[in-house]
């Protein structure tokens, strides 16, 4: 799990990234990122009901995304607010492909 200071939690933080951020897309993931004023990197995850109606599956996908970000956190620049959005195609892919998508997205 990411430390609390590295999580996007507030609605206003998400809105700022969506409004002002830039988008990077891979096969299974969309990422929006925005350079924040403070020097802390914060990351949020979105897995909607379009991906899966079952909460168990959505939570599993979020756990995989978090684990992949944790493994590749040295690639993230300081002071970035990042939102990672899962696409419906992410259900069928193995963890290694999710990890590769996260690596390609974090090269911002």
C-alpha positions as CSV (number, residue, x, y, z in Angstrom):
1,X,0.0,0.0,0.0
2,X,1.2,3.5,-0.7
3,X,1.9,5.8,2.2
4,X,-1.0,8.2,3.0
5,X,1.1,11.3,2.0
6,X,1.4,9.7,-1.5
7,X,-2.3,9.2,-2.2
8,X,-4.7,11.4,-4.0
9,X,-7.8,11.4,-1.8
10,X,-9.6,14.7,-2.0
11,X,-12.2,15.4,-4.8
12,X,-10.6,18.8,-5.4
13,X,-7.2,17.1,-6.1
14,X,-8.7,14.8,-8.6
15,X,-10.6,17.7,-10.3
16,X,-7.4,19.7,-10.5
17,X,-5.6,16.9,-12.3
18,X,-8.5,16.2,-14.6
19,X,-8.9,19.9,-15.5
20,X,-5.2,20.9,-15.9
21,X,-3.4,17.6,-16.5
22,X,-2.0,15.9,-19.5
23,X,-3.0,12.5,-20.7
24,X,-0.9,9.4,-21.6
25,X,-2.6,6.3,-22.9
26,X,-1.4,2.7,-23.1
27,X,-3.3,-0.4,-24.1
28,X,-5.0,-1.1,-20.8
29,X,-4.5,2.1,-18.8
30,X,-5.0,5.9,-19.1
31,X,-3.0,8.2,-17.0
32,X,-3.5,11.9,-16.3
33,X,-0.7,13.8,-14.6
34,X,-0.1,17.3,-13.4
35,X,2.9,19.0,-11.8
36,X,1.8,20.2,-8.4
37,X,3.1,23.1,-6.3
38,X,4.4,21.0,-3.4
39,X,7.2,18.5,-3.8
40,X,5.2,15.4,-2.9
41,X,4.1,12.9,-5.5
42,X,0.5,11.8,-5.1
43,X,-1.2,9.0,-7.0
44,X,-4.9,8.1,-7.4
45,X,-6.5,5.0,-9.0
46,X,-9.8,4.8,-10.7
47,X,-11.4,1.4,-11.7
48,X,-15.0,2.1,-12.7
49,X,-18.0,-0.2,-12.9
50,X,-17.5,-0.3,-16.7
51,X,-14.4,-2.4,-16.0
52,X,-16.3,-4.9,-13.8
53,X,-19.6,-4.9,-12.0
54,X,-18.1,-6.9,-9.2
55,X,-16.3,-5.0,-6.4
56,X,-14.0,-8.0,-5.8
57,X,-12.7,-7.8,-9.4
58,X,-12.3,-4.0,-9.2
59,X,-10.4,-4.2,-6.0
60,X,-8.1,-6.9,-7.4
61,X,-7.3,-4.6,-10.3
62,X,-6.6,-1.7,-7.9
63,X,-4.3,-3.9,-5.8
64,X,-2.4,-4.9,-9.0
65,X,-2.0,-1.3,-10.1
66,X,-0.8,-0.2,-6.7
67,X,1.7,-3.1,-6.5
68,X,3.1,-2.2,-9.9
69,X,3.4,1.5,-9.0
70,X,5.2,0.6,-5.8
71,X,7.7,-1.5,-7.8
72,X,8.4,1.3,-10.2
73,X,8.1,4.3,-7.9
74,X,11.8,5.3,-8.6
75,X,10.7,6.2,-12.1
76,X,8.2,8.9,-10.9
77,X,9.4,12.5,-10.8
78,X,8.9,14.4,-7.6
79,X,5.9,16.7,-7.2
80,X,3.6,15.0,-9.7
81,X,-0.1,14.3,-9.1
82,X,-1.0,11.2,-11.2
83,X,-4.4,9.5,-11.8
84,X,-4.3,6.0,-13.2
85,X,-7.5,4.9,-14.9
86,X,-8.1,1.2,-15.7
87,X,-9.7,0.4,-19.1
88,X,-12.1,-2.6,-19.4
89,X,-9.5,-4.6,-21.3
90,X,-7.3,-4.8,-18.1
91,X,-9.4,-7.7,-16.7
92,X,-8.0,-10.3,-19.1
93,X,-4.3,-9.3,-19.0
94,X,-1.7,-10.9,-16.7
95,X,0.2,-8.8,-14.1
96,X,3.3,-8.7,-16.2
97,X,1.5,-6.7,-18.9
98,X,0.0,-4.4,-16.3
99,X,3.5,-3.8,-15.0
100,X,4.8,-3.0,-18.5
101,X,1.9,-0.5,-19.1
102,X,2.7,1.2,-15.8
103,X,6.4,1.4,-16.7
104,X,5.6,3.0,-20.0
105,X,3.1,5.5,-18.4
106,X,5.5,6.5,-15.6
107,X,8.2,7.6,-18.1
108,X,6.6,11.1,-18.2
